[in-house]
């Protein structure tokens, strides 16, 4: 499964989280704002960021909180 966001491709959680945090920093968005947007506490958000693997729901909610769309492409290429 490949996740494409802002024309970037993500093959793993660490890469996504690193770029997500960078977007937050570049736009002056604090974690508390994101947590409020998705209905969790800032501590729960930190726990999401520590997961080894994010779920599609996690990624969708995180992206929606910053007004970004997620497109998932499933292909047969291994």
FENZIJO-V742218 format. One record per backbone hydrogen bond with DSSP energy under -0.5 kcal/mol. CO is the residue of the C=O (numbers start at 1). NH is the residue of the N-H. E is the energy in kcal/mol with one decimal. If there is no record, write none. Layout:
co->CO nh->NH e->E
co->CO nh->NH e->E
//
This chain:
co->2 nh->4 e->-0.5
co->2 nh->73 e->-1.7
co->3 nh->5 e->-0.5
co->3 nh->10 e->-2.9
co->4 nh->71 e->-1.5
co->5 nh->8 e->-2.0
co->8 nh->5 e->-2.5
co->10 nh->3 e->-1.9
co->12 nh->16 e->-1.6
co->13 nh->17 e->-2.9
co->14 nh->18 e->-2.4
co->15 nh->19 e->-2.1
co->16 nh->20 e->-2.8
co->17 nh->21 e->-2.7
co->18 nh->22 e->-1.7
co->19 nh->23 e->-2.3
co->20 nh->24 e->-2.3
co->21 nh->25 e->-2.7
co->22 nh->26 e->-2.9
co->23 nh->27 e->-1.5
co->24 nh->29 e->-2.7
co->25 nh->28 e->-1.2
co->28 nh->30 e->-0.5
co->30 nh->33 e->-0.8
co->30 nh->34 e->-1.5
co->31 nh->35 e->-3.0
co->32 nh->36 e->-2.3
co->33 nh->37 e->-2.3
co->34 nh->38 e->-1.8
co->35 nh->39 e->-0.7
co->35 nh->40 e->-2.6
co->36 nh->39 e->-0.8
co->41 nh->45 e->-2.0
co->42 nh->46 e->-2.2
co->43 nh->47 e->-1.9
co->44 nh->48 e->-1.9
co->45 nh->49 e->-2.3
co->46 nh->50 e->-1.0
co->47 nh->51 e->-0.5
co->48 nh->51 e->-1.4
co->55 nh->59 e->-2.3
co->56 nh->60 e->-2.7
co->57 nh->61 e->-2.6
co->58 nh->62 e->-2.6
co->59 nh->63 e->-2.4
co->60 nh->64 e->-2.5
co->61 nh->65 e->-1.8
co->62 nh->66 e->-0.5
co->63 nh->66 e->-1.2
co->63 nh->68 e->-2.8
co->64 nh->67 e->-1.7
co->71 nh->4 e->-2.1
co->71 nh->73 e->-0.5
co->72 nh->74 e->-0.5
co->73 nh->2 e->-1.5
co->73 nh->75 e->-0.6
//
